[in-house]
Structure formats: structure tokens, C-alpha cells
């Protein structure tokens, strides 16, 4: 029986790997076709504004893999990471409080709705005035725009926990800290991750905008400098880099396992097993 079970698990694992490879191939098929079409169609281009893709890729390698990698690419990624991390911590903490305490949520709802309605880009002039040009300004701008999807999804995830699971936890007199860590956060984690993925997309937009208007380095700054100096190939290369960065950070397969996980069922099973 053990041999049959092991063989069955091996077959399921093989099928899973095959299915993932198939989806990956399907996901990459259209981009490969579009890139090949662009390469061929632009090969004889003499336009200043639409250079051949070969020239753009040559600039991409020269600029973003060598000359500006440490001075511009790494600072942009660092600022994005810092802002996203702070937004995640703040969004999850406040979201847990509001999700577990509906009275507090109702009391602060008007203020939160007002702040959420403010576009992140509208805060840039004020933040620029208060903090000046630099990394702090960029991080604050990213946090102010990316915290909301995480916060709202956390509140939604906490409130979506099955009431029966809460009743069982109270019946077993499970400590609040254990309920919070092992039931609430685990059950809400799929929605939290979905909010984090949305926040990353917004964060990339905000890092571009903040570097365009208030920075002396970064990918957005180099994009603007290339446009102003008519280095069109470098401008296109910077845009391609932003697209690649966004795709790698928000790939549809990045959170598929977490998003498909039924946190409430897993927690209920965990507590049932642990108390029987």
C-alpha cells in the first residue's frame, strides 16, 4: 500500500510539473511572437523615435547591465522594497485591528475613506516640499499609495473568516495570540497576498513618478534624462526595464499557490487535529 501511495504521489507531482511547464509555455508564447515581429519589422528603421529593436537591446545591455546598474537600478529597487515593506507592515497591522474591532472600523471609516480617495501622485508636491528630493520622499510616496490595497484586503480577509471557526476557537479557550497567529492571519493570508500583489503594481508606478519629479538617480530619472537628451534607444530600454520589473514582481503565477489555499479550512483542520 505504501508503494502504491508513493507511486501515486509521484505521478501527481509529475503531472503538476508538466501542467506548470505547459502554462509557462503558453504564457510566454505571445511575448516571443511579439518580440520576433518587432525585431523583424524594425530591423530597417531609420526613424529617430522608433529605432530598431536591436539598437534598443544594445542600449539595454550597455546601460542597465553595466554602466547604470549600481547607480540607478539598485537604488530604485531598494526604495521600492523599503516602501513596499513598510506599507505591508502598516497595512496588515491596521487591517487586523479594523477587522477584529468593527466598532473602531466604523469610527475611523470617514477618515480612512478621505485618505484613500487622495491619489498618491497628488501627495508628491506636498511630500517633496516637506522632505525634499531624495530617498525619504520616494519611500513615503510609495507607502502612501501602496498601503491601501493591503489594508483593505486584510480587513476583508479577517472579516471573511467562518464564524464557526471563531466559535470553535472560543469553545476550546484558545489564547488570543494563538488565534491571531495561527487562525486569523493564516486564514486571511490569500487576500493579504492578493493585496500585496496589487500594491506592488502601484508601487512601480509611484517609483517612476517620484523619480521623474524628485530624484537625482534611479530608472525614472534616467528615463527622463534619455528623453531630454534625445537618447531614444536608452529611453525605450528604460521603458522595457520597467515592464520586465513589473512582470517579474507581479507575475500571475507568483501567488497562485497561496491564493488557491483555503486558509479557514486549513486552520479548522489544524485545530481539530490538535485537540482530538
Buried (B, 14 or more C-beta within 10 A) or exposed (E): EEEEEEEEEEEEEEEEEEEEEEEEEEEEEEEEEEEEEEBEEBEEBEEEEEBBBEBBBBBBEBBBEEEBEEEBBEBBBBBBEBBBEBBBEBBBEBBBBBBBEEEEBEEEEEEBEEEEEEEBBEBBEEBBEEBEEBBBBBBBBBBBBBBBBBBBBBBBBBBBBEEEBBEBBEEEEBEEEEBBEBBBBBBBBBBBBBBBBBBBBBBBBBBBBBBBBBBEBBBBBBBBBBBEEEBBBBBBBBBBBBEEBBEEBBEEEBBEEBBEBEBBEBBBEEBEEEEE
